[in-house]
Amino acid sequence: MVNTITKSALATLISAALSTTVQAAGFALANQSGSGAGNAYSGSAVAVDDASVVWFNPAGMTALAAGTHTSAAGHLIAPKADFTDKASRVNPALTGGNLDVAATTLTGTNADGGNPALVPNAYVVRSYGDKLSAGIGVNAPFGLGTEYDEDWIGRYNALESSIQTVNVNPAIAYQVNDKLSVGAGVSAQYLHVELQTAIDSAAACRSIASAANSGALLTQCLARLPALSNAATDSKATISGDDISFGVNAGVLYQATPATRVGASYRSALDHELEGEVEYDIDPSLQPIVTATGITRFNTADATAEANLPASLSVSAAHKVNARLEVMGDVTRTNWSSFESLTVKKVADGSLVTDTRQDWEDVNRYALEANYQYNDRLKVRGGVAFDETPVPSPQLRTPRTPDTDRTWVSAGANYKLKKNMDVDVGYTHIFMDETPIDNVNPDNGYAIRGLYDSSVDIVSAQLNWSF
């Protein structure tokens, strides 16, 4: 089956998957098929339209017609994350405890952290006799891409954040009887993370002088770097790492009546042990101080971190109202409480590079949709969904994931080009309420306070071919 996807096509898919941007709650990517895009991914565990069932519910592979089915999709995701400042501040300890607004106000611009991207998926399913089917999917189930201007006001909390995945998921399915099918699979998932933050060089210089208890050094700092929160003299820290981890998935599909089917699909958690490094780009104004004191704090070093990606469970139902109209709905539970903290340590001595509390919560996603078979060639779709945010409070919301509750409104269509080939198209707009953030970076004491005005537009297309 894998041979039906050429090496060049697979390379293209993986390359594009490494440019993902968050558009579901947390940093999950819901867009895993072009057919589901038209109905907000409602009824994902009972939809049996094409080869993408290998991902959503492997048991559904037995519901496809005999033969081989292939699907390849692309999703253009265009997010907006406009930030408006509301009294962000530097660490008051740097101003001698002076809480005067003029003394503590951060300087910088407002920004849009949205980062457009193309997200691909590809699937192949083949039947083996009347009861057994097997398939494989390649996709990007998690992704994050927020990128701010280098002079934006929240740069000391986050500049650039990138979480990239490529997931390869083979699966098998067996039809137990005329009503019941079961399926299961395994996932091999590659994860790459890159996080960049600005360093206030003036604050770092004062910290070095204080640790050395040197008035002369402090005088040099004030001469070289007199102003806190000066983007022109900022340094930078970049944390990067990757890992490959493995998980399992399973599903069941039950045809309760000729018009009604129900299904459930489970995906396990994946625990990544990231290995990488932390690199520093020190501004020339600060470098002489670092060199003179001989400190190693800003040396490039190997680093490790854990990334515990959540388990999820979807329960879905579909009902044919008549020969043309079908309605579906589902509830998906995602265990985001596995994401407790963002902790990175240096390998050499175990010292902390960053330790940011997350304390995310388990959440639900609710969705409803309708499919209408307009004629022999054209099916139209529509759907809505409500996606809860796992971020529990403005204090735990960060500029890396300025997440909030999301309402999806989707529309789409399937058009049959010929007997064994059809295309799906879909459009989604995701609405989000104005979102407050009041986050203090525990690593440096800088606070980002303000409001995010966010939304997402997604255009999807998929080609299906069977033989």
C-alpha positions as CSV (number, residue, x, y, z in Angstrom):
1,M,0.0,0.0,0.0
2,V,2.7,2.4,0.9
3,N,4.2,1.9,-2.6
4,T,1.1,3.6,-4.1
5,I,2.4,6.9,-2.6
6,T,5.6,7.8,-4.5
7,K,8.7,8.7,-2.6
8,S,8.5,12.3,-3.9
9,A,4.9,12.7,-2.9
10,L,5.7,11.5,0.6
11,A,8.7,13.8,0.9
12,T,6.5,16.7,-0.2
13,L,3.8,15.8,2.4
14,I,6.3,15.6,5.2
15,S,7.9,18.9,4.2
16,A,4.6,20.7,4.3
17,A,3.6,19.0,7.5
18,L,6.5,20.6,9.2
19,S,5.0,24.1,8.7
20,T,1.8,23.7,10.7
21,T,-0.2,26.3,12.6
22,V,-2.5,25.7,15.5
23,Q,-6.3,25.9,14.7
24,A,-8.0,23.6,17.2
25,A,-8.1,23.8,21.0
26,G,-4.7,23.6,22.6
27,F,-2.4,22.9,19.7
28,A,-4.2,19.9,18.1
29,L,-4.9,20.1,14.4
30,A,-8.5,19.0,13.6
31,N,-8.1,19.2,9.8
32,Q,-7.3,15.7,8.9
33,S,-9.4,15.2,5.8
34,G,-11.0,17.3,3.1
35,S,-14.4,15.6,3.4
36,G,-14.7,16.3,7.1
37,A,-13.7,20.0,6.5
38,G,-17.2,20.7,5.0
39,N,-19.0,19.7,8.1
40,A,-16.7,20.8,11.0
41,Y,-15.6,17.2,11.5
42,S,-18.9,16.2,13.0
43,G,-19.5,12.5,13.3
44,S,-15.9,11.7,12.7
45,A,-16.1,8.2,14.2
46,V,-19.0,7.2,11.9
47,A,-18.1,9.0,8.6
48,V,-17.2,6.4,6.0
49,D,-16.8,8.6,2.9
50,D,-13.2,7.8,1.9
51,A,-9.8,6.5,3.0
52,S,-9.4,9.1,5.8
53,V,-11.4,6.6,8.0
54,V,-8.0,5.0,8.7
55,W,-7.3,8.0,10.9
56,F,-10.7,8.9,12.3
57,N,-12.0,5.4,13.1
58,P,-10.1,2.4,11.6
59,A,-13.2,0.2,12.0
60,G,-14.8,2.2,9.2
61,M,-12.4,0.8,6.6
62,T,-14.6,-2.3,6.3
63,A,-17.6,0.0,5.2
64,L,-15.7,1.1,2.1
65,A,-16.4,-0.7,-1.2
66,A,-14.0,-3.6,-2.1
67,G,-10.7,-2.5,-3.7
68,T,-8.2,0.2,-3.0
69,H,-9.1,3.7,-1.9
70,T,-6.7,6.7,-1.8
71,S,-7.3,10.2,-0.5
72,A,-4.9,13.2,-0.5
73,A,-5.9,16.5,1.1
74,G,-4.4,20.0,1.7
75,H,-5.7,22.7,4.1
76,L,-4.7,26.3,3.8
77,I,-5.0,27.7,7.4
78,A,-5.0,31.5,7.9
79,P,-5.1,32.5,11.6
80,K,-5.3,36.0,13.1
81,A,-4.1,36.7,16.6
82,D,-4.1,40.5,17.1
83,F,-2.8,41.6,20.4
84,T,-3.6,44.9,22.2
85,D,-1.5,45.9,25.2
86,K,-3.1,46.7,28.5
87,A,-0.2,47.7,30.8
88,S,2.4,45.0,30.2
89,R,5.4,45.6,32.5
90,V,9.0,44.7,33.2
91,N,10.0,42.9,36.4
92,P,9.5,45.5,39.2
93,A,12.6,44.1,41.0
94,L,14.7,45.7,38.2
95,T,13.4,49.2,39.2
96,G,14.2,48.9,42.9
97,G,10.6,48.0,43.6
98,N,9.4,51.2,42.0
99,L,5.9,50.3,40.7
100,D,5.4,53.6,39.0
101,V,3.9,53.0,35.5
102,A,6.6,55.0,33.8
103,A,9.3,53.0,35.5
104,T,7.9,49.5,34.8
105,T,6.1,49.9,31.4
106,L,7.4,47.6,28.7
107,T,8.2,49.3,25.4
108,G,7.2,47.7,22.1
109,T,4.5,47.3,19.5
110,N,1.3,45.4,19.3
111,A,1.4,42.5,17.0
112,D,-0.4,39.7,15.1
113,G,1.1,36.3,16.0
114,G,-0.9,34.4,13.4
115,N,1.2,32.4,10.9
116,P,-0.5,31.0,7.8
117,A,0.4,27.4,6.8
118,L,-0.5,24.5,4.5
119,V,-1.4,21.3,6.3
120,P,-1.5,18.0,4.2
121,N,-2.8,14.5,4.8
122,A,-2.7,11.3,2.7
123,Y,-4.4,7.9,3.2
124,V,-4.6,4.5,1.5
125,V,-7.1,1.7,2.4
126,R,-7.3,-1.7,0.8
127,S,-9.8,-4.6,1.3
128,Y,-8.6,-8.2,1.6
129,G,-11.6,-10.4,1.1
130,D,-15.1,-9.7,2.5
131,K,-14.1,-9.0,6.1
132,L,-10.6,-7.7,6.4
133,S,-9.2,-4.3,5.4
134,A,-5.9,-2.5,6.1
135,G,-4.7,1.0,5.6
136,I,-2.1,3.7,6.4
137,G,-2.3,7.4,7.0
138,V,0.4,10.1,7.0
139,N,-0.6,13.4,8.6
140,A,0.2,16.2,11.1
141,P,-2.1,15.8,14.2
142,F,-0.5,18.5,16.3
143,G,1.0,21.8,15.3
144,L,1.8,25.3,16.5
145,G,3.1,28.3,14.7
146,T,3.0,31.7,16.4
147,E,5.5,34.3,15.3
148,Y,5.8,37.9,16.5
149,D,7.8,40.9,15.3
150,E,11.1,41.3,17.1
151,D,10.0,44.5,18.7
152,W,6.6,43.4,19.9
153,I,5.8,44.2,23.5
154,G,5.5,40.6,24.7
155,R,8.9,39.4,23.3
156,Y,10.3,38.6,26.7
157,N,7.6,36.0,27.1
158,A,7.6,34.6,23.5
159,L,8.9,35.5,20.1
160,E,8.5,32.4,18.0
161,S,6.9,29.1,18.8
162,S,6.9,26.1,16.6
163,I,5.5,22.6,17.3
164,Q,5.7,20.3,14.2
165,T,4.6,16.7,13.9
166,V,4.6,14.0,11.2
167,N,2.5,10.9,12.1
168,V,2.5,7.6,10.3
169,N,-0.5,5.4,11.2
170,P,-1.0,1.9,9.8
171,A,-4.2,0.1,10.9
172,I,-6.3,-3.0,10.3
173,A,-10.1,-3.6,10.5
174,Y,-12.3,-6.7,10.8
175,Q,-16.0,-7.0,10.1
176,V,-17.3,-9.3,12.9
177,N,-20.8,-9.6,11.4
178,D,-23.2,-7.6,9.3
179,K,-23.5,-4.9,12.0
180,L,-20.2,-4.8,13.9
181,S,-16.7,-3.9,12.8
182,V,-13.6,-3.3,14.9
183,G,-10.2,-1.8,14.0
184,A,-6.9,-0.9,15.6
185,G,-3.6,0.7,14.6
186,V,-0.3,2.0,15.8
187,S,1.3,5.5,15.3
188,A,4.9,6.4,14.9
189,Q,5.1,10.2,15.5
190,Y,8.0,12.6,14.9
191,L,7.9,15.8,16.9
192,H,10.0,18.9,16.5
193,V,9.8,21.8,18.9
194,E,11.4,25.3,18.6
195,L,10.8,28.1,21.1
196,Q,12.5,31.5,20.9
197,T,12.4,34.3,23.5
198,A,14.0,37.7,23.6
199,I,16.3,38.5,26.5
200,D,16.4,42.1,27.9
201,S,20.2,42.7,27.7
202,A,20.0,45.5,30.2
203,A,18.2,43.4,32.8
204,A,20.7,40.5,32.2
205,C,23.6,42.8,32.7
206,R,22.2,44.1,36.0
207,S,21.6,40.6,37.1
208,I,25.2,39.6,36.4
209,A,26.5,42.6,38.3
210,S,24.2,41.9,41.2
211,A,25.3,38.3,41.4
212,A,29.0,39.4,41.3
213,N,28.2,42.1,44.0
214,S,30.2,44.5,41.9
215,G,29.4,48.2,41.8
216,A,32.0,48.8,39.1
217,L,30.3,46.2,36.9
218,L,26.9,47.8,37.5
219,T,28.3,51.1,36.4
220,Q,29.5,49.5,33.2
221,C,26.0,48.0,32.7
222,L,24.3,51.4,33.2
223,A,26.7,53.0,30.8
224,R,26.4,50.3,28.1
225,L,22.7,49.5,28.5
226,P,21.0,52.3,30.3
227,A,17.4,51.5,29.2
228,L,15.4,48.4,30.2
229,S,13.1,46.9,27.5
230,N,15.1,48.2,24.6
231,A,14.4,46.0,21.5
232,A,17.5,47.4,19.7
233,T,19.8,45.7,22.3
234,D,17.9,42.5,23.0
235,S,19.6,39.2,23.0
236,K,17.8,35.9,22.2
237,A,17.4,32.4,23.5
238,T,16.3,29.5,21.2
239,I,15.3,26.1,22.5
240,S,15.0,23.3,20.0
241,G,14.5,19.5,20.2
242,D,12.9,16.5,18.6
243,D,11.8,12.9,19.3
244,I,10.0,9.9,17.8
245,S,7.4,8.2,20.0
246,F,4.7,5.5,19.5
247,G,1.0,5.2,20.3
248,V,-2.0,3.1,19.5
249,N,-5.6,3.8,18.3
250,A,-8.7,1.6,18.1
251,G,-12.3,2.0,17.0
252,V,-15.6,0.3,16.7
253,L,-18.5,0.9,14.2
254,Y,-22.0,-0.5,14.8
255,Q,-24.9,-0.4,12.3
256,A,-27.7,-0.3,14.8
257,T,-30.5,-0.1,12.2
258,P,-30.5,0.3,8.4
259,A,-30.7,4.1,8.9
260,T,-28.5,4.5,12.0
261,R,-25.0,3.8,12.9
262,V,-22.9,4.6,15.9
263,G,-19.1,4.5,16.5
264,A,-16.3,5.3,18.9
265,S,-12.6,5.9,18.3
266,Y,-9.8,6.2,20.8
267,R,-6.2,7.5,20.4
268,S,-3.6,7.0,23.1
269,A,-1.4,9.6,24.7
270,L,2.1,10.0,23.3
271,D,5.0,10.8,25.7
272,H,7.8,12.4,23.9
273,E,11.3,12.7,25.4
274,L,12.8,15.6,23.5
275,E,16.5,16.0,23.0
276,G,18.1,19.1,21.6
277,E,19.9,22.3,22.7
278,V,19.5,25.8,23.9
279,E,21.3,28.5,21.9
280,Y,22.0,32.1,22.8
281,D,22.5,35.1,20.5
282,I,24.0,37.7,22.7
283,D,23.9,41.4,21.8
284,P,27.3,43.1,21.3
285,S,26.5,45.5,24.1
286,L,26.2,42.7,26.6
287,Q,28.9,40.3,25.2
288,P,31.9,42.1,26.8
289,I,30.3,41.8,30.2
290,V,29.6,38.1,29.7
291,T,33.2,37.5,28.5
292,A,34.8,39.5,31.3
293,T,32.9,37.7,34.0
294,G,33.4,34.2,32.5
295,I,29.8,33.1,33.2
296,T,28.6,30.1,31.3
297,R,24.9,30.8,31.6
298,F,24.6,31.9,28.0
299,N,26.7,29.1,26.5
300,T,25.1,26.8,24.0
301,A,24.2,23.6,25.8
302,D,22.4,20.2,25.2
303,A,18.9,20.2,26.7
304,T,16.0,17.8,27.3
305,A,12.3,18.2,27.8
306,E,9.1,16.2,28.0
307,A,6.1,16.7,25.7
308,N,3.1,14.7,26.9
309,L,0.5,14.8,24.1
310,P,-3.0,13.9,25.1
311,A,-5.2,10.9,24.6
312,S,-8.6,11.4,23.0
313,L,-12.0,9.6,22.7
314,S,-14.7,10.4,20.1
315,V,-18.3,9.0,20.2
316,S,-20.4,9.6,17.1
317,A,-23.8,8.8,15.6
318,A,-25.2,9.2,12.1
319,H,-28.8,8.9,10.9
320,K,-30.3,8.8,7.4
321,V,-33.4,10.9,7.5
322,N,-34.3,9.9,4.0
323,A,-32.6,8.9,0.7
324,R,-30.9,12.3,0.4
325,L,-30.4,13.7,3.9
326,E,-28.1,12.4,6.6
327,V,-27.4,14.0,10.0
328,M,-24.4,13.3,12.3
329,G,-23.1,14.4,15.6
330,D,-20.3,13.7,18.0
331,V,-18.5,14.5,21.2
332,T,-14.7,14.3,21.5
333,R,-12.9,14.3,24.9
334,T,-9.3,15.3,24.9
335,N,-7.1,14.8,28.0
336,W,-5.1,18.0,27.9
337,S,-4.4,17.7,31.6
338,S,-1.3,15.8,30.5
339,F,0.2,19.1,29.6
340,E,1.2,20.3,33.1
341,S,4.3,22.4,32.5
342,L,6.9,23.4,29.9
343,T,10.1,22.4,31.6
344,V,13.5,22.4,29.8
345,K,16.7,21.3,31.5
346,K,20.4,21.4,30.6
347,V,21.8,17.9,30.3
348,A,25.2,18.7,31.8
349,D,24.0,19.8,35.3
350,G,20.2,19.5,35.3
351,S,19.8,23.3,35.7
352,L,16.5,24.8,34.4
353,V,16.4,26.7,31.1
354,T,12.7,27.4,31.5
355,D,9.9,26.1,33.8
356,T,6.5,27.5,32.9
357,R,3.4,26.1,34.6
358,Q,0.6,25.2,32.2
359,D,-2.0,23.1,34.2
360,W,-4.2,22.6,31.2
361,E,-7.6,20.9,31.7
362,D,-9.4,18.1,29.9
363,V,-11.9,19.5,27.4
364,N,-14.8,18.5,25.1
365,R,-15.6,19.3,21.5
366,Y,-19.3,19.1,20.4
367,A,-20.3,19.0,16.7
368,L,-23.4,18.6,14.5
369,E,-23.7,18.4,10.7
370,A,-25.9,17.5,7.8
371,N,-25.1,16.0,4.3
372,Y,-27.5,16.4,1.4
373,Q,-27.2,14.4,-1.7
374,Y,-28.3,17.0,-4.3
375,N,-28.0,14.7,-7.3
376,D,-26.0,11.7,-8.5
377,R,-22.8,13.8,-8.7
378,L,-23.1,16.5,-6.0
379,K,-23.3,16.2,-2.2
380,V,-23.4,19.4,-0.1
381,R,-22.4,19.6,3.5
382,G,-22.6,22.0,6.5
383,G,-21.7,21.8,10.1
384,V,-21.0,23.6,13.4
385,A,-18.8,22.7,16.4
386,F,-17.9,24.2,19.8
387,D,-14.3,23.6,20.9
388,E,-13.5,24.2,24.6
389,T,-10.1,25.6,25.5
390,P,-7.9,23.7,27.9
391,V,-6.3,27.0,29.2
392,P,-7.9,27.5,32.6
393,S,-7.2,31.3,33.2
394,P,-5.7,34.5,31.8
395,Q,-2.8,34.0,34.1
396,L,-1.9,30.6,32.5
397,R,-2.6,31.8,29.0
398,T,0.7,32.5,27.2
399,P,1.6,34.2,23.9
400,R,2.8,30.9,22.6
401,T,-0.7,29.5,22.7
402,P,-3.2,32.4,23.2
403,D,-6.0,29.8,23.2
404,T,-9.7,30.4,23.9
405,D,-13.1,28.7,23.2
406,R,-13.8,28.3,19.5
407,T,-17.0,28.1,17.4
408,W,-16.7,26.4,14.0
409,V,-19.0,27.1,11.1
410,S,-18.3,25.0,8.0
411,A,-19.6,24.4,4.5
412,G,-18.5,22.1,1.7
413,A,-19.3,19.8,-1.1
414,N,-18.3,16.5,-2.7
415,Y,-18.3,16.3,-6.5
416,K,-18.0,13.0,-8.5
417,L,-15.7,13.5,-11.4
418,K,-16.2,10.0,-12.7
419,K,-17.1,6.6,-11.3
420,N,-13.9,6.1,-9.3
421,M,-12.8,9.6,-8.7
422,D,-14.2,12.6,-6.7
423,V,-13.2,15.8,-5.0
424,D,-14.1,17.4,-1.7
425,V,-13.9,21.1,-0.9
426,G,-14.6,22.9,2.3
427,Y,-14.5,26.2,4.0
428,T,-14.4,26.9,7.8
429,H,-14.5,30.1,9.8
430,I,-13.6,29.8,13.5
431,F,-15.0,32.5,15.8
432,M,-13.2,33.3,19.1
433,D,-14.3,35.8,21.8
434,E,-11.9,38.6,22.7
435,T,-9.4,36.8,25.0
436,P,-7.6,38.3,28.0
437,I,-4.0,37.4,28.9
438,D,-2.3,38.3,32.2
439,N,0.8,36.1,32.2
440,V,4.0,36.6,34.2
441,N,7.0,34.8,32.8
442,P,8.5,32.9,35.8
443,D,11.9,32.9,34.2
444,N,12.3,36.7,34.2
445,G,9.3,38.3,36.0
446,Y,8.1,40.2,32.9
447,A,4.3,40.4,32.5
448,I,2.3,40.4,29.3
449,R,-1.2,41.9,29.9
450,G,-3.7,42.7,27.2
451,L,-6.4,41.3,24.9
452,Y,-6.2,39.0,21.9
453,D,-8.7,39.3,19.0
454,S,-8.4,36.1,17.1
455,S,-10.1,34.1,14.3
456,V,-9.2,31.4,11.8
457,D,-10.1,30.9,8.1
458,I,-9.5,27.4,6.5
459,V,-9.9,26.3,2.9
460,S,-9.6,22.6,2.2
461,A,-9.5,20.4,-0.8
462,Q,-9.2,16.6,-1.3
463,L,-8.9,14.2,-4.2
464,N,-10.2,10.7,-3.8
465,W,-9.4,7.8,-6.2
466,S,-10.4,4.2,-5.9
467,F,-9.5,1.2,-8.0
